[in-house]
Amino acid sequence: MEDIEVPEYFICPISLQIMKDPVTAITGITYDRESIEHWLFKGRNKTCPVTKQPLPRDSDLTPNHTLRRLIQAWCTENAALGVDRIPTPKTPLNKFHFIKLINDLWRPQLDQIQTLRKLESLAVENERNRKYMTEAGLPKAILAFLESCFERKSVDGLEEALSILHFFRIPSGETNLQQIEIEKTIEALTWVIGLEMENDFVVKSHALIVLKSVISTVRSGVLERLKPGLFQKIISVLRKRINQQGIIAALQVLLDACPWGRNRVLMVRYGAVFELIELELTAPERRITELVLGILFHLCCCADGRAQFLSHEGGIAVVAKRILRVSPASDDRGILILSSISKFSDGNDWVLQEMLKVGAVMKLCKVLQADSPAYLKDKALEILRLHYEEWKDSPCLNGSILTEFIK
């Protein structure tokens, strides 16, 4: 095959391979369908790769049947030379195909599980299918199915429905969800998170990913009224250490709810501070650390949160250790946590001595030496100045180092 000269117009400009399913964009350039769809959907590009002209994601890609037949004929003629014939591609599904499947979902004479599995398979297949699913209103239909499961306390089809939903951002403009529907969705997802099922971690993870998507776009009024059971179940999930995607989604939900004092009180009540520190002690990946420290910062803004933080023997140590080791975001949150617990220690010498013992004070000195933002250096310096008298003569710290910065 390497010695065969392939006609130039058979080659996709993106993949540089023979096109299997040639389609022509509105710019007049022909590409292999898989390559141009990957360019538009996965790469989030909005221009034609060849002409650089605007090429919206929803623009038509017209099948070039003539070129496809020419390619197939050429492959057949060169079969003896090792060229494989390209099969005729299947006709792509359109929005109306998914509308039919959505209608099938509510027909009692049909198998709902089979319909859901078919939709799940098509959602996994490619971004084009997911685009048409959104246009057909599938996310809203699956949310309605999820709510019906909650009302009937039925788990039949629940795993498949959540697997479909986790591919979509919910709610979106297409779903047109009202506030009351969003609250029902949150209640249903809370129920799912608390279930014990055979494929437990996967179901909980998908439910949390959908919940994260819902929480990220709701109005503050909804966040102010989140039910205590939601926090209790999310913290329980963190305790069980489900998969990484689920943990990140759970943490993001907690962080989005943190600005409201009522929510912080509920998180502390259900042991969030302890579980967050325990999670961070496992040395998780960067994103988890950033989320954990972000939540801890909010929870340490209240007295009960600080008390719970200080009751854990590894709290101060793990926060100090993460500073200057993970990311600027974790540096920011970590220093603010140390500021909060030291400022409100109320003369508690144990807290200040613990900061010395685990290296938190030395880490603050290193922040002043590092290429850190000016506001972080100012915050670190503020902490050091506030407790200079307690720390300057400690055998755990070279007093001259501290004095050098306080001058």
Secondary structure by P-SEA (a helix, b strand, c coil): ccccccccccccccccccccbbbbccccccccaaaaaaaccccccccccccccccccccccccaaaaaaaaaaaaaaacccbbbbbccccccccaaaaaaaaaaaacccccaaaaaaaaaaaaaccaaaaaaaaaaaaaaaaaaaaaaaaaaccccaaaaaaaaaaacccccccccccaaaaaaaaaaaaaaaaccccccaaaaaaaaaaaaaaaacccaaaaaaccaaaaaaaaaaaaacccaaaaaaaaaaaaaacccaaaaaaaaaaaaaaaaaaaaaacccaaaaaaaaaaaaaaaccaaaaaaaaaccaaaaaaaaacccccaaaaaaaaaaaaaaaaacccaaaaaaaaaaaaaaaaaaaaaaccccaaaaaaaaaaaaacccccccccccaaaaaaaaac
